[in-house]
Amino acid sequence: MFLQSDKTLFSLRQLRSTDAAEAKPYLEKQIEITCPKALVCLGATSAKYLLGDMKLRITRERGVWREYWGVVLAGRGI
């Protein structure tokens, strides 16, 4: 699926491991700066990459609280 915004073409695709690897240092710096009480994953992909478990099943994890960088990790399905 593709969306066009003005003259830029965007592709909607699942996150790749290279994307996650590039974004992780930025995320960890933001956590360090803001000191959040909780992080919320808005889907399976973000939960899988943050927890490092690519076989994670959101439906099986519902109601289970996790921790990431000393911060409570919650999600729509976690």
Buried (B, 14 or more C-beta within 10 A) or exposed (E): EEEEEEEEEEEEEEEEEEEBEEEEEEBEEEBEEEEEEEBEBEEBBBBBBBBEEEEBEBEEBEEEEBEBEEBEBBBEBB
